[in-house]
Amino acid sequence: MTDNYVIEKNVPLVPAPGAPTKYPFLQMEIGDSFLVTDRTRPQVGAAAGRAGKLSGRKFKARTVEGGARVWRVA
């Protein structure tokens, strides 16, 4: 038995639901940055990567004096 499925084109992907982030990724403009003092660069970088994939923006995280800093780059 074959089910009848309709193949559709150009239907935008619905964003996956996710927990709200404690970081201000969506409020950032290109060139903005923020410092995180209670997490490591890999932890903050992972959160930035997820936020970038969901929002279509690009972020970079680096270890700096006092913690990890995240920049919005695109």
C-alpha positions as CSV (number, residue, x, y, z in Angstrom):
1,M,0.0,0.0,0.0
2,T,1.3,3.4,-0.9
3,D,0.3,6.5,0.9
4,N,-0.4,9.6,-1.2
5,Y,1.9,12.4,-0.1
6,V,2.0,15.8,-1.9
7,I,5.5,17.1,-2.5
8,E,5.6,20.8,-2.1
9,K,8.3,23.3,-3.1
10,N,9.5,26.5,-1.4
11,V,7.8,25.9,2.0
12,P,10.0,27.7,4.5
13,L,11.4,25.6,7.3
14,V,9.7,26.3,10.7
15,P,12.3,27.2,13.3
16,A,12.8,24.5,15.9
17,P,11.5,25.4,19.3
18,G,14.1,26.0,21.8
19,A,14.7,27.3,25.3
20,P,15.2,31.0,25.5
21,T,18.9,31.8,25.9
22,K,20.3,33.9,28.7
23,Y,22.6,35.6,26.2
24,P,21.5,38.6,24.1
25,F,22.2,37.1,20.6
26,L,19.0,38.3,19.0
27,Q,19.4,41.9,20.3
28,M,23.0,42.3,18.9
29,E,23.9,44.3,15.9
30,I,27.0,43.6,13.8
31,G,30.1,44.8,15.8
32,D,28.4,44.4,19.2
33,S,29.9,42.1,21.8
34,F,29.4,40.9,25.3
35,L,31.6,39.4,28.1
36,V,30.7,36.1,29.9
37,T,32.6,35.6,33.1
38,D,31.0,32.4,34.4
39,R,31.5,30.1,31.3
40,T,34.4,28.9,29.2
41,R,34.9,29.9,25.5
42,P,33.9,26.4,24.3
43,Q,30.6,26.6,26.2
44,V,29.8,30.1,25.0
45,G,31.0,29.3,21.5
46,A,28.6,26.3,21.4
47,A,25.7,28.6,22.4
48,A,26.7,31.2,19.8
49,G,26.9,28.5,17.1
50,R,23.4,27.3,17.9
51,A,22.0,30.9,18.0
52,G,23.7,31.6,14.7
53,K,22.2,28.5,13.0
54,L,18.7,29.4,14.2
55,S,18.9,33.1,13.5
56,G,21.0,33.1,10.3
57,R,23.5,35.4,12.0
58,K,27.2,34.8,12.6
59,F,29.0,35.1,16.0
60,K,32.6,34.6,17.1
61,A,33.7,33.7,20.6
62,R,37.2,34.2,22.0
63,T,38.9,33.7,25.3
64,V,39.8,37.2,26.8
65,E,41.0,38.4,30.1
66,G,38.2,37.9,32.6
67,G,36.2,35.3,30.6
68,A,34.9,34.7,27.1
69,R,33.7,37.4,24.7
70,V,31.2,37.0,21.9
71,W,31.0,39.3,18.9
72,R,28.3,39.4,16.2
73,V,30.2,39.5,12.9
74,A,27.4,39.1,10.4
